Amino acid sequence: MSREFRLDRTPADVLDYEIAQEQAVALGRLGRALEDALARLREYDAAHPRSGAPESARQARRTLVMEAGHALWMFVVQREACGLRDSRTLMHDYNVPGEVQQRMGPPSGRRLGQNDPASSRPRRAM
């Protein structure tokens, strides 16, 4: 926001601007997280042959696919919160593999928020 004080801005205008800034920052952060997760998966695939791989290698790859699916889910949710509803271009632009798209969602095997530092804070009673 400009440091210039403007009398024609209402508190709601200022708040809307701040919210838009925060949404943009979150969108950028989550986009970079998706890029990183996809890069880790691609690097793993380039370094490890898939045929005849031991179970430990297959499990490591499954973990990378699940992490990329979670990063994709977080990014899509943030985009939708910003009003960007169509994810087809995202899938194309980021070259998201089909198996990652199929795994899009919260990590399985644990409840949402479990092992999440933000969820370890005491909850307020409503």
PyMOL commands that set and color helices and strands:
alter all, ss='L'
color gray80, all
select helices_A, chain A and resi 11-47+55-81+88-93+98-102+117-120
alter helices_A, ss='H'
color red, helices_A
deselect
rebuild
show_as cartoon
